[in-house]
Protein backbone atom coordinates (compact mmCIF):
# COMPACT_ATOMS: atom_id res chain seq x y z
CA UNK A 1 0.00 0.00 0.00
CA UNK A 2 1.51 3.34 -1.00
CA UNK A 3 1.20 6.54 0.96
CA UNK A 4 -0.33 9.58 -0.71
CA UNK A 5 2.12 12.17 -1.97
CA UNK A 6 1.68 15.56 -0.35
CA UNK A 7 1.64 18.55 -2.66
CA UNK A 8 4.53 20.85 -1.82
CA UNK A 9 3.71 24.42 -0.87
CA UNK A 10 4.45 26.76 -3.81
CA UNK A 11 7.42 29.05 -3.19
CA UNK A 12 5.41 32.24 -3.68
CA UNK A 13 2.83 31.03 -1.17
CA UNK A 14 5.62 30.36 1.34
CA UNK A 15 6.73 33.98 0.96
CA UNK A 16 3.15 35.20 1.36
CA UNK A 17 2.62 33.04 4.44
CA UNK A 18 5.84 34.33 6.00
CA UNK A 19 4.97 37.96 5.40
CA UNK A 20 1.39 37.52 6.63
CA UNK A 21 2.76 35.83 9.76
CA UNK A 22 5.00 38.85 10.33
CA UNK A 23 1.96 41.09 9.93
CA UNK A 24 0.12 39.10 12.58
CA UNK A 25 3.12 39.40 14.87
CA UNK A 26 3.13 43.16 14.26
CA UNK A 27 -0.55 43.41 15.18
CA UNK A 28 -0.06 41.49 18.42
CA UNK A 29 3.03 43.56 19.22
CA UNK A 30 1.04 46.75 18.67
CA UNK A 31 -1.62 45.42 21.04
CA UNK A 32 0.98 44.83 23.74
CA UNK A 33 2.50 48.27 23.25
CA UNK A 34 -0.95 49.77 23.57
CA UNK A 35 -1.39 47.99 26.91
CA UNK A 36 1.91 49.36 28.19
CA UNK A 37 0.84 52.91 27.36
CA UNK A 38 -2.54 52.93 29.06
CA UNK A 39 -3.46 56.05 30.95
CA UNK A 40 -6.44 57.01 33.07
CA UNK A 41 -7.83 59.40 30.48
CA UNK A 42 -7.96 56.81 27.73
CA UNK A 43 -8.24 53.55 29.63
CA UNK A 44 -11.32 52.21 27.83
CA UNK A 45 -10.05 53.27 24.40
CA UNK A 46 -6.62 51.76 25.08
CA UNK A 47 -8.05 48.47 26.32
CA UNK A 48 -10.50 48.12 23.43
CA UNK A 49 -7.77 48.98 20.91
CA UNK A 50 -5.40 46.44 22.46
CA UNK A 51 -8.10 43.77 22.51
CA UNK A 52 -9.04 44.42 18.89
CA UNK A 53 -5.48 44.27 17.57
CA UNK A 54 -4.60 41.21 19.68
CA UNK A 55 -7.70 39.37 18.46
CA UNK A 56 -7.13 40.35 14.84
CA UNK A 57 -3.45 39.44 15.04
CA UNK A 58 -4.33 36.06 16.53
CA UNK A 59 -6.96 35.44 13.88
CA UNK A 60 -4.54 36.41 11.11
CA UNK A 61 -1.93 34.05 12.58
CA UNK A 62 -4.51 31.24 12.57
CA UNK A 63 -5.53 32.03 9.00
CA UNK A 64 -1.88 32.12 7.94
CA UNK A 65 -1.17 28.77 9.57
CA UNK A 66 -4.30 27.30 7.99
CA UNK A 67 -3.36 28.66 4.57
CA UNK A 68 0.04 26.99 4.92
CA UNK A 69 -1.83 23.74 5.61
CA UNK A 70 -3.84 24.16 2.40
CA UNK A 71 -7.12 25.37 3.90
CA UNK A 72 -8.94 27.37 1.22
CA UNK A 73 -11.02 29.44 3.67
CA UNK A 74 -7.86 31.09 5.02
CA UNK A 75 -7.17 32.89 1.75
CA UNK A 76 -10.04 35.36 2.29
CA UNK A 77 -8.92 36.93 5.58
CA UNK A 78 -5.34 37.15 4.34
CA UNK A 79 -6.43 38.89 1.12
CA UNK A 80 -8.78 41.18 3.07
CA UNK A 81 -5.90 42.18 5.36
CA UNK A 82 -3.73 43.07 2.37
CA UNK A 83 -6.46 45.19 0.82
CA UNK A 84 -6.80 47.02 4.14
CA UNK A 85 -3.01 47.48 4.23
CA UNK A 86 -3.11 49.03 0.75
CA UNK A 87 -5.75 51.50 1.93
CA UNK A 88 -3.68 52.28 5.00
CA UNK A 89 -0.59 52.76 2.83
CA UNK A 90 -2.53 55.23 0.69
CA UNK A 91 -3.41 57.25 3.77
CA UNK A 92 0.25 57.33 4.89
CA UNK A 93 1.60 58.59 1.55
CA UNK A 94 3.43 61.91 1.52
CA UNK A 95 5.53 63.66 4.11
CA UNK A 96 7.32 61.87 6.92
CA UNK A 97 5.25 58.69 6.61
CA UNK A 98 6.08 57.93 2.97
CA UNK A 99 8.49 55.14 3.97
CA UNK A 100 5.75 53.50 6.03
CA UNK A 101 3.37 53.76 3.07
CA UNK A 102 5.90 52.17 0.73
CA UNK A 103 6.63 49.36 3.19
CA UNK A 104 2.95 48.58 3.71
CA UNK A 105 2.22 48.68 -0.01
CA UNK A 106 5.17 46.48 -0.99
CA UNK A 107 4.34 43.82 1.61
CA UNK A 108 0.65 43.86 0.65
CA UNK A 109 1.38 43.52 -3.07
CA UNK A 110 3.88 40.69 -2.50
CA UNK A 111 1.43 38.81 -0.28
CA UNK A 112 -1.41 39.31 -2.76
CA UNK A 113 0.82 38.08 -5.57
CA UNK A 114 1.86 35.06 -3.54
CA UNK A 115 -1.68 34.13 -2.55
CA UNK A 116 -3.37 34.82 -5.88
CA UNK A 117 -0.89 33.26 -8.29
CA UNK A 118 -2.12 30.12 -10.11
CA UNK A 119 0.11 27.64 -8.24
CA UNK A 120 -1.12 28.95 -4.88
CA UNK A 121 -4.71 28.94 -6.05
CA UNK A 122 -4.32 25.27 -7.05
CA UNK A 123 -2.70 24.46 -3.69
CA UNK A 124 -5.53 26.17 -1.81
CA UNK A 125 -8.27 24.72 -4.01
CA UNK A 126 -11.02 22.60 -2.47
CA UNK A 127 -11.20 20.46 -5.60
CA UNK A 128 -10.38 16.85 -5.03
CA UNK A 129 -11.37 16.83 -1.37
CA UNK A 130 -13.83 14.19 -0.26
CA UNK A 131 -16.76 15.06 1.94
CA UNK A 132 -16.71 12.53 4.81
CA UNK A 133 -20.52 12.56 5.24
C-alpha positions as CSV (number, residue, x, y, z in Angstrom):
1,X,0.0,0.0,0.0
2,X,1.5,3.3,-1.0
3,X,1.2,6.5,1.0
4,X,-0.3,9.6,-0.7
5,X,2.1,12.2,-2.0
6,X,1.7,15.6,-0.4
7,X,1.6,18.5,-2.7
8,X,4.5,20.9,-1.8
9,X,3.7,24.4,-0.9
10,X,4.4,26.8,-3.8
11,X,7.4,29.0,-3.2
12,X,5.4,32.2,-3.7
13,X,2.8,31.0,-1.2
14,X,5.6,30.4,1.3
15,X,6.7,34.0,1.0
16,X,3.1,35.2,1.4
17,X,2.6,33.0,4.4
18,X,5.8,34.3,6.0
19,X,5.0,38.0,5.4
20,X,1.4,37.5,6.6
21,X,2.8,35.8,9.8
22,X,5.0,38.9,10.3
23,X,2.0,41.1,9.9
24,X,0.1,39.1,12.6
25,X,3.1,39.4,14.9
26,X,3.1,43.2,14.3
27,X,-0.6,43.4,15.2
28,X,-0.1,41.5,18.4
29,X,3.0,43.6,19.2
30,X,1.0,46.8,18.7
31,X,-1.6,45.4,21.0
32,X,1.0,44.8,23.7
33,X,2.5,48.3,23.3
34,X,-1.0,49.8,23.6
35,X,-1.4,48.0,26.9
36,X,1.9,49.4,28.2
37,X,0.8,52.9,27.4
38,X,-2.5,52.9,29.1
39,X,-3.5,56.1,30.9
40,X,-6.4,57.0,33.1
41,X,-7.8,59.4,30.5
42,X,-8.0,56.8,27.7
43,X,-8.2,53.6,29.6
44,X,-11.3,52.2,27.8
45,X,-10.1,53.3,24.4
46,X,-6.6,51.8,25.1
47,X,-8.1,48.5,26.3
48,X,-10.5,48.1,23.4
49,X,-7.8,49.0,20.9
50,X,-5.4,46.4,22.5
51,X,-8.1,43.8,22.5
52,X,-9.0,44.4,18.9
53,X,-5.5,44.3,17.6
54,X,-4.6,41.2,19.7
55,X,-7.7,39.4,18.5
56,X,-7.1,40.4,14.8
57,X,-3.5,39.4,15.0
58,X,-4.3,36.1,16.5
59,X,-7.0,35.4,13.9
60,X,-4.5,36.4,11.1
61,X,-1.9,34.1,12.6
62,X,-4.5,31.2,12.6
63,X,-5.5,32.0,9.0
64,X,-1.9,32.1,7.9
65,X,-1.2,28.8,9.6
66,X,-4.3,27.3,8.0
67,X,-3.4,28.7,4.6
68,X,0.0,27.0,4.9
69,X,-1.8,23.7,5.6
70,X,-3.8,24.2,2.4
71,X,-7.1,25.4,3.9
72,X,-8.9,27.4,1.2
73,X,-11.0,29.4,3.7
74,X,-7.9,31.1,5.0
75,X,-7.2,32.9,1.7
76,X,-10.0,35.4,2.3
77,X,-8.9,36.9,5.6
78,X,-5.3,37.2,4.3
79,X,-6.4,38.9,1.1
80,X,-8.8,41.2,3.1
81,X,-5.9,42.2,5.4
82,X,-3.7,43.1,2.4
83,X,-6.5,45.2,0.8
84,X,-6.8,47.0,4.1
85,X,-3.0,47.5,4.2
86,X,-3.1,49.0,0.8
87,X,-5.8,51.5,1.9
88,X,-3.7,52.3,5.0
89,X,-0.6,52.8,2.8
90,X,-2.5,55.2,0.7
91,X,-3.4,57.3,3.8
92,X,0.3,57.3,4.9
93,X,1.6,58.6,1.5
94,X,3.4,61.9,1.5
95,X,5.5,63.7,4.1
96,X,7.3,61.9,6.9
97,X,5.3,58.7,6.6
98,X,6.1,57.9,3.0
99,X,8.5,55.1,4.0
100,X,5.8,53.5,6.0
101,X,3.4,53.8,3.1
102,X,5.9,52.2,0.7
103,X,6.6,49.4,3.2
104,X,3.0,48.6,3.7
105,X,2.2,48.7,0.0
106,X,5.2,46.5,-1.0
107,X,4.3,43.8,1.6
108,X,0.6,43.9,0.6
109,X,1.4,43.5,-3.1
110,X,3.9,40.7,-2.5
111,X,1.4,38.8,-0.3
112,X,-1.4,39.3,-2.8
113,X,0.8,38.1,-5.6
114,X,1.9,35.1,-3.5
115,X,-1.7,34.1,-2.6
116,X,-3.4,34.8,-5.9
117,X,-0.9,33.3,-8.3
118,X,-2.1,30.1,-10.1
119,X,0.1,27.6,-8.2
120,X,-1.1,29.0,-4.9
121,X,-4.7,28.9,-6.1
122,X,-4.3,25.3,-7.0
123,X,-2.7,24.5,-3.7
124,X,-5.5,26.2,-1.8
125,X,-8.3,24.7,-4.0
126,X,-11.0,22.6,-2.5
127,X,-11.2,20.5,-5.6
128,X,-10.4,16.8,-5.0
129,X,-11.4,16.8,-1.4
130,X,-13.8,14.2,-0.3
131,X,-16.8,15.1,1.9
132,X,-16.7,12.5,4.8
133,X,-20.5,12.6,5.2
